[in-house]
């Protein structure tokens, strides 16, 4: 995939795909929108439900905590009922719980509904790449680029949708997401046929066993620290910026655009020139510097650093995904589930801890902690570099057909 032009009009182009692929990719965009949807409206939710920043941040914590645990279940489920039914089950859960989120009368209700939403999103997103790879024209490289493009577009458009609908009421973005996911449900029902099930069913403990491989465990550990830094930016920065939903949405829209561009276009070229580990280590260190400037700079610096962080996050997402899928000899769906199980716990912890750390100290310290976490991620990469050099190309041929449930990438 590295060095390829994703928009080349040849056989491997991501632009020339069957309707089933576009239906799944379109629903994936909306699914990823749900991650950043609440960013611009976090202050509005806190005001509307008379909640503190740390209470409102639990919207991320419940969402990603359930997502982390669900990573052990998604492969188990999809290997038994098939990818299409798993996608539809996930979409149905998102529609129900997104709509219920809009009806919440307390922050406790909203946190609970977001947990249900997280389960649905885990079922859908963790299966969508497998379905796209299976249905795509042009091989897995084009399919993975299409998936990463959907991720970037969703992360960019989520805050924008949240701002546009949230300016009238913080409830509207949740209803809007439910409506869009319902459309996705209908499109997948109409255009996607059931795909063959895996020859072997996945056990619940298989992802945990996969983490016994030193390389995969190292990737997961590094990604754990990285995700803490990532979600400190995503969940805590809106309170620091303290802007209207429109302005906050514009900031995170620009952030998401950089994430998409660097994930799909820039990261593969840098990897080809410098190697994955050098790109990842440098990007993590630059993210740490960015976090420190964000925490200690003035308001304009905070805005600029928030946007710029999207570039480093985009590069990190791509490299971590490829390392997780290629570093071990475990089947790729299993390796991905184990990797995501570990890293999403940090995504659950950061939104809760960052506001608490501010309450215990001051507004600068959460960003210092996040910067230290990014450096820790880089140190893991450096210390375990010999275990992280085993690339996907040297895996047994059987794994090429098991490109299934891959990264629930950021």
N, C-alpha and C positions, 0 to 999 in steps of 0.2 A: 504494500500500500504506500510505502514511503516514496515520495518523489513523483507519484502519479498525479495527473491533472484530473480532478474529480468531475470536471465538466466537459471532458473530452467527448466528442460525439461518436466515438467508436463503440464497439460491442460492450465495453465495460463502463459506459457512461452511467452516472447516477440519474441522468435526466430521461433515460429511455427505459422505463420500467412498467410492468403490468399494473393494472388497476388495483390489484390486491396489495401490492407493495406501497403504492401511494396512499391507499386507505389506512394501512397500518402506520406509515410514516406520519400522516396527518394527525392521526390520533396520538402518536408519540409526541408530536409538538405540543399538543394540548396537555398531555400528561406531564411533560417537563415544565410547562407554564405554571402548573400547580405548585411547584417548588418556590418560585419567586413571586407568586401572585400576591401574597400578603405583605411583601416588603413595603410598598408605598403606603399601605393602610394600617401598619402596625400602630402608629400613634393614634389614628382615628378609632381603631378597635379598642385601644386602651381607654380612650376618652368615652366612647359609647358604652362600654361595659364596666366603666369605673374600675379599671384594673391597673396594676403597676406594670412597668416594662418587663420585670422578671416573670410575672404571671402570663403576660401576652406572649413572651418568648417560648412558653411551653407549647405554643402551637407548632413550632418546629420540633421541639423535644419529643412530644407524643408521636408526631408524624414519622420521624426518623427512627425512634426507638422501635416502633412496630415494624417499620421497613427493615431494620436490621434483623430482627427475629424472623420476619417473614422470608428472608433470604434462605433460611434452612428449609422452608416449606415449598417454595415456588417450583423447584426442580422435582420434588416429590409429587406435587400436584400435576404439573404439565406432562410428566412422563407417564401418567396414568389416564388423564382425560384428554390429552392432546393440546397443542398450542392454541388452536382456535378457541376452544371452550375456555381455556385459561385466560386468554385475552378478554373474552366477553364477560367472564366472571369478574375480572378486575375492573373493567369499564363500568359494569353495573354497580359495583360497590362504590366507585368514585362518584357516579351520578347521584346515588342515594345520599352518601355522606357529605358531598359538596353542597347539595341542596339543603340538607339538615343544618350544615354549618351556617348558612344564611339565615336560619330561623332561631339561632341561639339567643338565649336571654341572659346567659352568664358566661364568664370566661371558662368555667369548669365544663359547661356543655360544649363549648366550642373546641376546647382541648380534646374532649372525648370524641367528638365527631371527626376531628382531624386525624385521630388515631385510626378510625375506621377508613378514612380516606387513604392513609398511608398503607394499609393492608391492600386495598384495591390497586393503588399505584404500584406497589411492589409486584403483585401478580401480573399486572399489565406490562410494566417497563422491563422487568427481568425476562419476559418471554418475547417481547416485540422484536429484539434483534434476531433471535432464532427464527422467527417467522419471516422477517425481512430477508435473511440470508437464504432461507429455503425457497422463497418465492421470487427472488430477484433475478434479473437477467444480467449477465456479465460477471458473475462470480462474487465471492465474498468480499473482495476489496471494495467494489462499488457499493455493495450493500452496507458495509461498515461505515463508509464515508457518508452515505445517505442517512444512516442512523445518527452519526455524530453531527451532521447538519441539522437534523431534527432536534437534537439536544440543544445545540447552540441557539437555534431559532426560538425554541420554547423558553429557554432561560432568558432570552432578550425580550420576548413578547409578554411574558408573564407579568413583570412589573408594569409594563405599559398598559396592559388590560386592567390590572389592579388599579392603576391611577385613573384611567378614563372612567371606569365604572364606579370606583371608590370615591370619586369626587362628589357624587350625589349621595351615596350611602356606602358604608363599609360592607353592607350585606350583598350588594349587587355583584361584586366580583365572584362570590361563591355561586350565586344563581347562574351567572354567565358561564362559569366553568362547567357546571352541571349540564347546561344546555349544549355546550360544545362537545362534551364527552358523550352525550346522548346521540348527537349526530355521528360521532365516531363509531359508536356502537352499531348504528344502522348501516354505515358504510362497510364495516368489517363483516357484518351479517350478510350483506348483499354481495360483496366482491371477493371475500377470502374463503377458499375451500379448506377443509380440514387436511392437514399435512400428516405424513406418516409419523407414528409415534416411535420413540427410541427403541432399539432392540432390547435394551436393558432398562429396567425401572431404577430410578434414583432413590436411595435410602435417605432418611432424615439426617443420619450421622455422616454421610459421605463428605459434605463440605468441611466438617470438623476434622475428619481424618486427613483431608487434603492439606490442611494447615500444618500437618506434620512435616511437610517438605520445607526445608530451610529457606529456599528461595521465595516460595509463595508466602511463608510466614513473614519474611523480611519486607516484601512488598506491602503486605497488609499492615505491618507495624508502621512503616513509613507513611503510608496513606492515612493511617489513623491520626498521626500528628498533623499531617497536611489538612485533613478534613476539619480538624479543630480550628485551624487558621481560616480556612475557607468559610466556615459557617459563623465564625465571629464577624466576618465582614457582612455576610448575607443577612444575619439576624439582628446584629447589634448596631451596625452603622446607621440604619434609618433613624434611630433615636438620637444619635450623635448629630446627624445632619439636620434633624428637626425642620423639615421642609414640608410644603404642601404636597398632597398626593401627586399632583401633576409634575412638580419639579423633582420629587424623589423618583417618580416613575421614569422621567427622562434620564436621570443619572443612571439608574439601573438598566435602562434600555441600552444606553451607550456601553455600559459595563458588559451586558450580554452580547452585544455585537462584537466587541473585542474578543470575548470568550469564544464565539463561534468562529471568527476569522483565524484566530491563533490555533484553535483546536483542529480545524479542518485543513487549513492552507499553510500556516507557518510551521507548526510543530513537525509535520512529516519532513519538511525540507531541512529543518535544523537537525533532526535526528539523522537524516541521511549524511549530513556533513560532519557532525560532531559526535554522534552516538547518543543513544537514549539516556545513559546514566549521566553524562556530562550536561545534557540539556536539562534533565530533571533536577540535578543538584544545583545548577546555576539558577534555574527558575525558582526553586524553593528559597534560596538565599535572597534573591531579588524581591520575592514576595515578603520576606521578613523585613527588609529595608523599607518597602512600601508601607507595611503595617505600622512601623515606628513613625514614619512621617505622617501617616494618617492620624495616629494617636496624638502627636504633639504639634502638628501644624495648625494653621488657622483654618477657618471654614472653607476657603477656596482650595487650600491644599488638601483638605479632607475629601472634597468633591473630586478633585483630579486624581487622587490616590485610589479612591473607590473605583473610578472608571478604569484606571490603569491596571488595577489588580485583576481585571477580567482577562488581560493578556496572559498573565502568569498562570491563572487558574485554567485557562483553555489549554495551554501547553501541558500543564501537569495532568489534566484529565486524560489527554490522549496518551501520554507516555505511561501513566499508571495502568490504563486499560490494556495496552499492549504487553506490558510486563506481566500483569496478572494472568493474562490468557496464555502467555508463552513461556513462563519461567519454570513451570513444573511439568511433570508427565501425567498429571491428573487430567481427565476429560475436561474440556474447557467450561462446560456448564457448571461442573462441580467446583473447579478452581475459582470461577467467578463468584459463585455463591459463598464460598468460604472467605474470599477476599472482601466481598461486600458486607458480609456479616460482621467482620471486625471494624471496617472503616466507618460504617454508618453509626456505630455507637458514639464516635466522636462528633458526628453531625447532630446527634441527640444531646450530647453534653454541652457543647459550646453555646447554643442559644440560651440555655439555663444558667450556665456559670458566668458568662460575660456580664450580664446585669448584676449578678450577685457580687462579683469581684468589684464592680464599680461601687456598689453600696458599701462594701467593706473598706474600700480605699478611695480611688478617684477615677475620673473618666479615662485617664491615660493608661492605667494598669491593664485593663482587658486587652488592649492592643499589644502591650509588651508581652503578656502571656502568649498571645497568638503568634507573635514574632518568634518567641522562644520555641513554640511548637513547630513552626516551619523550619527553623534551624535544626531541631531534633529530627525532623523527617529527612533533611539533607544528610545529617550525620549517620542515620541508619543506612541510607543509600551508599555512603562512602565506606562505612565499616563492613557492609555486607556485599560490596561490589563484586567479589568473586562468585558469590552465590546468585547474582542477578544477571549473569552474562549468558545464560542458557536461553537462546531465542526460540521462537515458535517453529522456525524452519527445521529444527533438528528433532522435533517430536515425532512419534510414530505416525505413519500415514493415517491410521484409524482416527486420529483426532481431527483431521481435516473435515471429516464428516460429522463431527460432534461440535460444530461451531455454535452450538445451541444457546442456552441461556447465558449470555455474556454480560458485559459490565453494565450495571446500573450506574452509568457514568454521570458526573456532575456536569 
